[in-house]
Amino acid sequence: MQRVDISDFEKIILGIDPGTNIMGYGIVGTIGKKISLISIGIVKLDKFEDHALKLKHIFERVTGLIESYKPDEMAIEAPFFGKNVQSMLKLGRAQGVAIAAGLMRDMPIFEYQPRKIKQSITGSGNSSKEQVAEMLQKLLLFEEMPKNLDATDGLAAAVCHVFQYSPRGFGLKTGKSKTSSWEQFAKENDKRIKG
C-alpha cells in the first residue's frame, strides 16, 4: 500500500478490533464526503504466553499507531459476550488497554457493538466477516484483501464511526440519531460502490 500524506485529511479515525491473540486495526481519513484507507493491519499476540505481556504489547502498539498517524478519534469494537467467562475477562482487559492508550493522548473513544458495526457496513447485523471485508473493499477501493480478517474488523469499526458521527453526513444522518437505510446510502454513493 502506498504511503498517504495524513496532513491532507480533515479527520483521521483509528478503528480497533481488540483480541488476546490477534488485534486488528484500520485507519481511515476523511475529506469532505470521501473516506480513504490510510492503513490496515494486525498485531499478533499469540507469541506471548503471559497475558500481562500481551496487554503491554497492545498498549505499546496502539500508542505507536497513535503517534504515527495522529488520529482524531478511536472507534473500538465492544467485546462479544460468550459463555467462557475467562476469555471474556481477558478480552475486556485487551480492550481496556487499547482504550487507555487513546485516553493517554486525550483522544475521544467510541465503542460499537459487533452487530452495529456489521449493520453499518453491510446493512445486516448478521453478516459474516467475509461479507464485511468485501463491502469494505468496495467502499474503500483497496485491491489486496488482508490475509487475516481481524484487520478488516478493525477497519470496519473506523468506517462505522465515520458513518455515525460525520458532520458531513456521508449520506447518513449524524450525531445521536439513527442512521438512514443502507439503500439510501448506496443510492447517494453509487459511484463508490461497484457491482
PyRosetta script that sets phi, psi and omega in degrees:
from pyrosetta import init, pose_from_sequence

init()
pose = pose_from_sequence("MQRVDISDFEKIILGIDPGTNIMGYGIVGTIGKKISLISIGIVKLDKFEDHALKLKHIFERVTGLIESYKPDEMAIEAPFFGKNVQSMLKLGRAQGVAIAAGLMRDMPIFEYQPRKIKQSITGSGNSSKEQVAEMLQKLLLFEEMPKNLDATDGLAAAVCHVFQYSPRGFGLKTGKSKTSSWEQFAKENDKRIKG")
pose.set_psi(1, 136.3)
pose.set_omega(1, -179.6)
pose.set_phi(2, -74.2)
pose.set_psi(2, 149.9)
pose.set_omega(2, -179.0)
pose.set_phi(3, -72.8)
pose.set_psi(3, 133.4)
pose.set_omega(3, -178.5)
pose.set_phi(4, -104.7)
pose.set_psi(4, 141.1)
pose.set_omega(4, 176.2)
pose.set_phi(5, -80.7)
pose.set_psi(5, 107.0)
pose.set_omega(5, -174.2)
pose.set_phi(6, -69.3)
pose.set_psi(6, -17.1)
pose.set_omega(6, -179.9)
pose.set_phi(7, -70.0)
pose.set_psi(7, -13.3)
pose.set_omega(7, 179.8)
pose.set_phi(8, -75.7)
pose.set_psi(8, -18.7)
pose.set_omega(8, -171.9)
pose.set_phi(9, -88.9)
pose.set_psi(9, 145.5)
pose.set_omega(9, 175.3)
pose.set_phi(10, -74.6)
pose.set_psi(10, -36.6)
pose.set_omega(10, 179.9)
pose.set_phi(11, -147.4)
pose.set_psi(11, 143.1)
pose.set_omega(11, 177.1)
pose.set_phi(12, -122.6)
pose.set_psi(12, 132.6)
pose.set_omega(12, -178.6)
pose.set_phi(13, -119.4)
pose.set_psi(13, 130.0)
pose.set_omega(13, 173.0)
pose.set_phi(14, -99.3)
pose.set_psi(14, 121.7)
pose.set_omega(14, 176.9)
pose.set_phi(15, -107.4)
pose.set_psi(15, 137.7)
pose.set_omega(15, -177.3)
pose.set_phi(16, -131.8)
pose.set_psi(16, 133.6)
pose.set_omega(16, 170.6)
pose.set_phi(17, -108.4)
pose.set_psi(17, 98.1)
pose.set_omega(17, -174.5)
pose.set_phi(18, -68.4)
pose.set_psi(18, 149.3)
pose.set_omega(18, 177.6)
pose.set_phi(19, -159.1)
pose.set_psi(19, 163.5)
pose.set_omega(19, 179.1)
pose.set_phi(20, -99.7)
pose.set_psi(20, -15.4)
pose.set_omega(20, 174.4)
pose.set_phi(21, -111.1)
pose.set_psi(21, -38.1)
pose.set_omega(21, 177.4)
pose.set_phi(22, -140.4)
pose.set_psi(22, 129.3)
pose.set_omega(22, 172.8)
pose.set_phi(23, -108.2)
pose.set_psi(23, 127.3)
pose.set_omega(23, 177.5)
pose.set_phi(24, -99.4)
pose.set_psi(24, 147.6)
pose.set_omega(24, 176.3)
pose.set_phi(25, -142.9)
pose.set_psi(25, 153.0)
pose.set_omega(25, 174.8)
pose.set_phi(26, -146.0)
pose.set_psi(26, 142.5)
pose.set_omega(26, -179.4)
pose.set_phi(27, -126.2)
pose.set_psi(27, 126.8)
pose.set_omega(27, 178.7)
pose.set_phi(28, -123.5)
pose.set_psi(28, 155.0)
pose.set_omega(28, 175.3)
pose.set_phi(29, -124.3)
pose.set_psi(29, 150.3)
pose.set_omega(29, 178.9)
pose.set_phi(30, -121.7)
pose.set_psi(30, 141.5)
pose.set_omega(30, 171.1)
pose.set_phi(31, -135.3)
pose.set_psi(31, 114.1)
pose.set_omega(31, -175.8)
pose.set_phi(32, 59.3)
pose.set_psi(32, -124.9)
pose.set_omega(32, 179.7)
pose.set_phi(33, -99.0)
pose.set_psi(33, 12.6)
pose.set_omega(33, -178.4)
pose.set_phi(34, -102.1)
pose.set_psi(34, 132.2)
pose.set_omega(34, 174.9)
pose.set_phi(35, -107.8)
pose.set_psi(35, 131.9)
pose.set_omega(35, 179.0)
pose.set_phi(36, -125.0)
pose.set_psi(36, 142.6)
pose.set_omega(36, 174.6)
pose.set_phi(37, -75.9)
pose.set_psi(37, 129.1)
pose.set_omega(37, 176.5)
pose.set_phi(38, -102.0)
pose.set_psi(38, -49.2)
pose.set_omega(38, -178.7)
pose.set_phi(39, -157.4)
pose.set_psi(39, 153.5)
pose.set_omega(39, 178.2)
pose.set_phi(40, -149.9)
pose.set_psi(40, 144.2)
pose.set_omega(40, 179.1)
pose.set_phi(41, 179.0)
pose.set_psi(41, -172.2)
pose.set_omega(41, 179.1)
pose.set_phi(42, -132.5)
pose.set_psi(42, 159.5)
pose.set_omega(42, 172.1)
pose.set_phi(43, -119.8)
pose.set_psi(43, 115.5)
pose.set_omega(43, -179.5)
pose.set_phi(44, -82.2)
pose.set_psi(44, 129.8)
pose.set_omega(44, -176.8)
pose.set_phi(45, -120.5)
pose.set_psi(45, -6.0)
pose.set_omega(45, -174.7)
pose.set_phi(46, -69.2)
pose.set_psi(46, -12.9)
pose.set_omega(46, 178.3)
pose.set_phi(47, -75.8)
pose.set_psi(47, -15.3)
pose.set_omega(47, 179.0)
pose.set_phi(48, -94.5)
pose.set_psi(48, 121.0)
pose.set_omega(48, 179.1)
pose.set_phi(49, -80.5)
pose.set_psi(49, -34.2)
pose.set_omega(49, -178.2)
pose.set_phi(50, -83.4)
pose.set_psi(50, 124.8)
pose.set_omega(50, -177.8)
pose.set_phi(51, -61.4)
pose.set_psi(51, -35.0)
pose.set_omega(51, 179.2)
pose.set_phi(52, -63.3)
pose.set_psi(52, -36.5)
pose.set_omega(52, 177.7)
pose.set_phi(53, -68.1)
pose.set_psi(53, -34.9)
pose.set_omega(53, 175.7)
pose.set_phi(54, -61.6)
pose.set_psi(54, -44.8)
pose.set_omega(54, -179.7)
pose.set_phi(55, -63.3)
pose.set_psi(55, -40.4)
pose.set_omega(55, 177.9)
pose.set_phi(56, -61.6)
pose.set_psi(56, -43.1)
pose.set_omega(56, -179.3)
pose.set_phi(57, -66.2)
pose.set_psi(57, -40.3)
pose.set_omega(57, 177.1)
pose.set_phi(58, -59.2)
pose.set_psi(58, -48.1)
pose.set_omega(58, -179.3)
pose.set_phi(59, -58.9)
pose.set_psi(59, -46.2)
pose.set_omega(59, -179.2)
pose.set_phi(60, -64.0)
pose.set_psi(60, -42.9)
pose.set_omega(60, -177.7)
pose.set_phi(61, -70.3)
pose.set_psi(61, -41.0)
pose.set_omega(61, 177.9)
pose.set_phi(62, -65.5)
pose.set_psi(62, -41.2)
pose.set_omega(62, 176.5)
pose.set_phi(63, -59.9)
pose.set_psi(63, -41.6)
pose.set_omega(63, 178.0)
pose.set_phi(64, -63.1)
pose.set_psi(64, -40.6)
pose.set_omega(64, 177.3)
pose.set_phi(65, -63.4)
pose.set_psi(65, -41.3)
pose.set_omega(65, -180.0)
pose.set_phi(66, -64.7)
pose.set_psi(66, -43.7)
pose.set_omega(66, 179.7)
pose.set_phi(67, -66.4)
pose.set_psi(67, -36.5)
pose.set_omega(67, -177.9)
pose.set_phi(68, -74.7)
pose.set_psi(68, -42.6)
pose.set_omega(68, -170.6)
pose.set_phi(69, -107.7)
pose.set_psi(69, -9.4)
pose.set_omega(69, 176.6)
pose.set_phi(70, 51.6)
pose.set_psi(70, 51.2)
pose.set_omega(70, 179.4)
pose.set_phi(71, -64.6)
pose.set_psi(71, 150.4)
pose.set_omega(71, 178.2)
pose.set_phi(72, -84.1)
pose.set_psi(72, -30.9)
pose.set_omega(72, -176.5)
pose.set_phi(73, -147.2)
pose.set_psi(73, 158.6)
pose.set_omega(73, 176.6)
pose.set_phi(74, -119.8)
pose.set_psi(74, 135.2)
pose.set_omega(74, 172.8)
pose.set_phi(75, -115.6)
pose.set_psi(75, 128.1)
pose.set_omega(75, -176.0)
pose.set_phi(76, -130.1)
pose.set_psi(76, 141.2)
pose.set_omega(76, 179.1)
pose.set_phi(77, -77.3)
pose.set_psi(77, 133.4)
pose.set_omega(77, 177.5)
pose.set_phi(78, -71.6)
pose.set_psi(78, 148.7)
pose.set_omega(78, 178.3)
pose.set_phi(79, -60.9)
pose.set_psi(79, 141.6)
pose.set_omega(79, 175.9)
pose.set_phi(80, -83.2)
pose.set_psi(80, 128.4)
pose.set_omega(80, -176.2)
pose.set_phi(81, -82.0)
pose.set_psi(81, 109.8)
pose.set_omega(81, 178.7)
pose.set_phi(82, -108.4)
pose.set_psi(82, -170.8)
pose.set_omega(82, -177.2)
pose.set_phi(83, -86.5)
pose.set_psi(83, -23.2)
pose.set_omega(83, -176.9)
pose.set_phi(84, -84.6)
pose.set_psi(84, 106.7)
pose.set_omega(84, -175.2)
pose.set_phi(85, -64.5)
pose.set_psi(85, -42.2)
pose.set_omega(85, -179.3)
pose.set_phi(86, -61.6)
pose.set_psi(86, -41.7)
pose.set_omega(86, 177.8)
pose.set_phi(87, -63.9)
pose.set_psi(87, -38.9)
pose.set_omega(87, 179.8)
pose.set_phi(88, -65.1)
pose.set_psi(88, -41.9)
pose.set_omega(88, 178.5)
pose.set_phi(89, -62.4)
pose.set_psi(89, -43.6)
pose.set_omega(89, -180.0)
pose.set_phi(90, -65.4)
pose.set_psi(90, -41.6)
pose.set_omega(90, 179.1)
pose.set_phi(91, -65.6)
pose.set_psi(91, -39.8)
pose.set_omega(91, 177.2)
pose.set_phi(92, -62.4)
pose.set_psi(92, -38.3)
pose.set_omega(92, 176.6)
pose.set_phi(93, -65.2)
pose.set_psi(93, -42.4)
pose.set_omega(93, 179.6)
pose.set_phi(94, -61.0)
pose.set_psi(94, -42.9)
pose.set_omega(94, 177.9)
pose.set_phi(95, -64.5)
pose.set_psi(95, -42.7)
pose.set_omega(95, -179.1)
pose.set_phi(96, -61.9)
pose.set_psi(96, -38.1)
pose.set_omega(96, 179.7)
pose.set_phi(97, -68.7)
pose.set_psi(97, -40.6)
pose.set_omega(97, 177.3)
pose.set_phi(98, -62.8)
pose.set_psi(98, -43.1)
pose.set_omega(98, 178.1)
pose.set_phi(99, -62.8)
pose.set_psi(99, -42.1)
pose.set_omega(99, 179.9)
pose.set_phi(100, -60.2)
pose.set_psi(100, -37.6)
pose.set_omega(100, 178.4)
pose.set_phi(101, -61.8)
pose.set_psi(101, -39.7)
pose.set_omega(101, 177.2)
pose.set_phi(102, -69.3)
pose.set_psi(102, -42.0)
pose.set_omega(102, -179.3)
pose.set_phi(103, -65.4)
pose.set_psi(103, -30.8)
pose.set_omega(103, 177.1)
pose.set_phi(104, -63.0)
pose.set_psi(104, -21.1)
pose.set_omega(104, 178.6)
pose.set_phi(105, -106.1)
pose.set_psi(105, 16.1)
pose.set_omega(105, -179.4)
pose.set_phi(106, 55.4)
pose.set_psi(106, 36.9)
pose.set_omega(106, -178.6)
pose.set_phi(107, -91.2)
pose.set_psi(107, 132.5)
pose.set_omega(107, 174.1)
pose.set_phi(108, -64.0)
pose.set_psi(108, 136.2)
pose.set_omega(108, -177.9)
pose.set_phi(109, -115.4)
pose.set_psi(109, 135.0)
pose.set_omega(109, 178.8)
pose.set_phi(110, -127.3)
pose.set_psi(110, 128.6)
pose.set_omega(110, -178.0)
pose.set_phi(111, -107.8)
pose.set_psi(111, 136.7)
pose.set_omega(111, -179.5)
pose.set_phi(112, -129.7)
pose.set_psi(112, 137.3)
pose.set_omega(112, 175.0)
pose.set_phi(113, -68.1)
pose.set_psi(113, 146.5)
pose.set_omega(113, -179.7)
pose.set_phi(114, -53.0)
pose.set_psi(114, -40.9)
pose.set_omega(114, -179.6)
pose.set_phi(115, -63.3)
pose.set_psi(115, -39.2)
pose.set_omega(115, 179.3)
pose.set_phi(116, -64.9)
pose.set_psi(116, -41.7)
pose.set_omega(116, 179.7)
pose.set_phi(117, -62.9)
pose.set_psi(117, -48.9)
pose.set_omega(117, -180.0)
pose.set_phi(118, -59.6)
pose.set_psi(118, -43.7)
pose.set_omega(118, -178.2)
pose.set_phi(119, -63.3)
pose.set_psi(119, -39.6)
pose.set_omega(119, -178.5)
pose.set_phi(120, -69.9)
pose.set_psi(120, -27.7)
pose.set_omega(120, -178.2)
pose.set_phi(121, -87.4)
pose.set_psi(121, -46.1)
pose.set_omega(121, -172.7)
pose.set_phi(122, -108.8)
pose.set_psi(122, -16.2)
pose.set_omega(122, -175.2)
pose.set_phi(123, 94.5)
pose.set_psi(123, -5.5)
pose.set_omega(123, 179.5)
pose.set_phi(124, -134.2)
pose.set_psi(124, 129.5)
pose.set_omega(124, 178.0)
pose.set_phi(125, -73.9)
pose.set_psi(125, -7.1)
pose.set_omega(125, -179.2)
pose.set_phi(126, -103.7)
pose.set_psi(126, 13.2)
pose.set_omega(126, -177.8)
pose.set_phi(127, -65.2)
pose.set_psi(127, 152.0)
pose.set_omega(127, 176.0)
pose.set_phi(128, -81.9)
pose.set_psi(128, 165.8)
pose.set_omega(128, 175.7)
pose.set_phi(129, -57.3)
pose.set_psi(129, -38.7)
pose.set_omega(129, -178.6)
pose.set_phi(130, -65.7)
pose.set_psi(130, -41.1)
pose.set_omega(130, 178.9)
pose.set_phi(131, -65.2)
pose.set_psi(131, -40.8)
pose.set_omega(131, 177.6)
pose.set_phi(132, -62.8)
pose.set_psi(132, -46.2)
pose.set_omega(132, -178.8)
pose.set_phi(133, -61.5)
pose.set_psi(133, -42.9)
pose.set_omega(133, -179.8)
pose.set_phi(134, -64.4)
pose.set_psi(134, -40.3)
pose.set_omega(134, 179.2)
pose.set_phi(135, -67.4)
pose.set_psi(135, -40.4)
pose.set_omega(135, 177.3)
pose.set_phi(136, -62.0)
pose.set_psi(136, -38.7)
pose.set_omega(136, 178.5)
pose.set_phi(137, -63.1)
pose.set_psi(137, -38.2)
pose.set_omega(137, 178.0)
pose.set_phi(138, -71.2)
pose.set_psi(138, -40.4)
pose.set_omega(138, -178.3)
pose.set_phi(139, -69.1)
pose.set_psi(139, -42.0)
pose.set_omega(139, -173.0)
pose.set_phi(140, -101.6)
pose.set_psi(140, -3.3)
pose.set_omega(140, 173.6)
pose.set_phi(141, 57.1)
pose.set_psi(141, 40.9)
pose.set_omega(141, 173.6)
pose.set_phi(142, -93.3)
pose.set_psi(142, 143.3)
pose.set_omega(142, -172.1)
pose.set_phi(143, -81.2)
pose.set_psi(143, -49.8)
pose.set_omega(143, -173.6)
pose.set_phi(144, -94.6)
pose.set_psi(144, 123.1)
pose.set_omega(144, 178.2)
pose.set_phi(145, -76.5)
pose.set_psi(145, 132.7)
pose.set_omega(145, 177.3)
pose.set_phi(146, -59.4)
pose.set_psi(146, 147.1)
pose.set_omega(146, 179.8)
pose.set_phi(147, -66.7)
pose.set_psi(147, -34.2)
pose.set_omega(147, -178.5)
pose.set_phi(148, -109.1)
pose.set_psi(148, 122.6)
pose.set_omega(148, -175.4)
pose.set_phi(149, -76.8)
pose.set_psi(149, -2.1)
pose.set_omega(149, 170.5)
pose.set_phi(150, -64.2)
pose.set_psi(150, -29.6)
pose.set_omega(150, 177.9)
pose.set_phi(151, -64.3)
pose.set_psi(151, -45.6)
pose.set_omega(151, 179.8)
pose.set_phi(152, -71.7)
pose.set_psi(152, -24.3)
pose.set_omega(152, 174.1)
pose.set_phi(153, -65.8)
pose.set_psi(153, -41.2)
pose.set_omega(153, 175.6)
pose.set_phi(154, -64.2)
pose.set_psi(154, -42.5)
pose.set_omega(154, 178.1)
pose.set_phi(155, -62.5)
pose.set_psi(155, -38.9)
pose.set_omega(155, 179.6)
pose.set_phi(156, -61.4)
pose.set_psi(156, -37.4)
pose.set_omega(156, 177.9)
pose.set_phi(157, -62.3)
pose.set_psi(157, -41.6)
pose.set_omega(157, 179.8)
pose.set_phi(158, -65.8)
pose.set_psi(158, -44.9)
pose.set_omega(158, -178.7)
pose.set_phi(159, -67.7)
pose.set_psi(159, -39.9)
pose.set_omega(159, 175.6)
pose.set_phi(160, -56.2)
pose.set_psi(160, -44.0)
pose.set_omega(160, -179.6)
pose.set_phi(161, -63.5)
pose.set_psi(161, -41.9)
pose.set_omega(161, 178.0)
pose.set_phi(162, -59.2)
pose.set_psi(162, -44.3)
pose.set_omega(162, -179.6)
pose.set_phi(163, -64.1)
pose.set_psi(163, -34.0)
pose.set_omega(163, -176.0)
pose.set_phi(164, -78.6)
pose.set_psi(164, -37.2)
pose.set_omega(164, -168.7)
pose.set_phi(165, -121.5)
pose.set_psi(165, 9.7)
pose.set_omega(165, -177.8)
pose.set_phi(166, -68.5)
pose.set_psi(166, 125.7)
pose.set_omega(166, 177.0)
pose.set_phi(167, -68.4)
pose.set_psi(167, -17.3)
pose.set_omega(167, -179.5)
pose.set_phi(168, -90.0)
pose.set_psi(168, -10.9)
pose.set_omega(168, 173.9)
pose.set_phi(169, 95.0)
pose.set_psi(169, -45.3)
pose.set_omega(169, -174.4)
pose.set_phi(170, 48.2)
pose.set_psi(170, 35.0)
pose.set_omega(170, -179.6)
pose.set_phi(171, 80.8)
pose.set_psi(171, 4.0)
pose.set_omega(171, -177.8)
pose.set_phi(172, -124.5)
pose.set_psi(172, 160.3)
pose.set_omega(172, 175.5)
pose.set_phi(173, -70.9)
pose.set_psi(173, 160.1)
pose.set_omega(173, -173.8)
pose.set_phi(174, -116.3)
pose.set_psi(174, 177.5)
pose.set_omega(174, 175.1)
pose.set_phi(175, 66.4)
pose.set_psi(175, -139.6)
pose.set_omega(175, -174.5)
pose.set_phi(176, -86.4)
pose.set_psi(176, -6.4)
pose.set_omega(176, -178.6)
pose.set_phi(177, -73.6)
pose.set_psi(177, 161.1)
pose.set_omega(177, 179.1)
pose.set_phi(178, -71.5)
pose.set_psi(178, 151.4)
pose.set_omega(178, 179.2)
pose.set_phi(179, -74.1)
pose.set_psi(179, 157.7)
pose.set_omega(179, 174.9)
pose.set_phi(180, -76.8)
pose.set_psi(180, 178.6)
pose.set_omega(180, -174.8)
pose.set_phi(181, -69.6)
pose.set_psi(181, 156.9)
pose.set_omega(181, 176.5)
pose.set_phi(182, -62.1)
pose.set_psi(182, -38.1)
pose.set_omega(182, 179.4)
pose.set_phi(183, -59.0)
pose.set_psi(183, -39.6)
pose.set_omega(183, 179.0)
pose.set_phi(184, -64.7)
pose.set_psi(184, -43.9)
pose.set_omega(184, 178.8)
pose.set_phi(185, -61.9)
pose.set_psi(185, -47.7)
pose.set_omega(185, -178.6)
pose.set_phi(186, -60.8)
pose.set_psi(186, -39.2)
pose.set_omega(186, 179.5)
pose.set_phi(187, -63.7)
pose.set_psi(187, -42.3)
pose.set_omega(187, -177.7)
pose.set_phi(188, -78.4)
pose.set_psi(188, -13.4)
pose.set_omega(188, -177.6)
pose.set_phi(189, -126.8)
pose.set_psi(189, 34.8)
pose.set_omega(189, -174.4)
pose.set_phi(190, -59.7)
pose.set_psi(190, -27.6)
pose.set_omega(190, -179.9)
pose.set_phi(191, -73.3)
pose.set_psi(191, -21.7)
pose.set_omega(191, -179.9)
pose.set_phi(192, -88.4)
pose.set_psi(192, -14.8)
pose.set_omega(192, -176.6)
pose.set_phi(193, -110.4)
pose.set_psi(193, 119.8)
pose.set_omega(193, 178.6)
pose.set_phi(194, -101.0)
pose.set_psi(194, 136.9)
pose.set_omega(194, -177.7)
pose.set_phi(195, -78.0)
pose.dump_pdb("model.pdb")
